[in-house]
Amino acid sequence: MTGGTVVHYGDFVLTTENATFKPDEDQVYAPGFVTLIGEGMKVTGVGLTGHPKERIFQLHEQVNTEVQPKHDSEASKPS
């Protein structure tokens, strides 16, 4: 897959310029810059490998993680 690849996987969206996916081997590889966005988090890095069925992914270099706390309106109400 090339040319601004966007993969929606459950609640996560993975964006990269190109990726190789081998479904029979449950492997994905993206050699370049990768952005992964999910509920309350954004992770970026260079070089991703993973096993989608097992939900195991690894970013190899220049990894940056931003976590935003979940806003729970019920938790902020007085009892």
MARVORO-723263 format. One line per 5 residues: number of its first residue (from 1); their letters; for each residue x, y, z of C-alpha. Coordinates in pm, whole numbers. Last residue first. Layout:
<rs>
NUM> a> X,Y,Z  ... .
</rs>
This chain:
<rs>
79> spksa> -2207,1400,4528  -2039,1685,4337  -2017,1640,3957  -1666,1615,3807  -1665,1235,3785 .
74> esdhk> -1995,1234,3594  -1854,1468,3327  -1577,1220,3252  -1303,1373,3043  -1055,1103,2946 .
69> pqvet> -699,1212,3007  -497,1305,2698  -191,1096,2624  73,1210,2376  337,954,2277 .
64> nvqeh> 654,1022,2079  869,749,1926  1177,857,1730  1259,499,1633  1118,144,1639 .
59> lqfir> 740,156,1667  597,-179,1774  253,-327,1722  70,-615,1888  -305,-646,1835 .
54> ekphg> -276,-1026,1800  -472,-1018,1475  -283,-705,1366  71,-843,1413  314,-557,1399 .
49> tlgvg> 609,-368,1266  638,10,1251  936,219,1143  946,584,1244  738,729,1524 .
44> tvkmg> 413,891,1627  161,805,1898  -160,999,1968  -382,923,2263  -721,987,2423 .
39> egilt> -919,747,2206  -686,635,1930  -443,793,1686  -143,618,1534  93,826,1320 .
34> vfgpa> 374,656,1128  688,793,958  860,544,732  928,170,714  570,44,759 .
29> yvqde> 545,-330,816  235,-541,883  232,-910,964  -45,-1165,1029  136,-1424,811 .
24> dpkft> -163,-1489,583  -255,-1119,606  81,-992,476  56,-613,488  328,-386,356 .
19> anett> 301,-16,432  349,318,265  308,688,344  171,632,695  -152,682,890 .
14> lvfdg> -293,444,1152  -643,508,1290  -748,331,1610  -1092,258,1756  -1121,-72,1569 .
9> yhvvt> -853,-73,1301  -886,205,1046  -584,208,812  -481,521,623  -209,493,356 .
4> ggtm> -86,821,211  41,700,-123  142,337,-94  0,0,0 .
</rs>
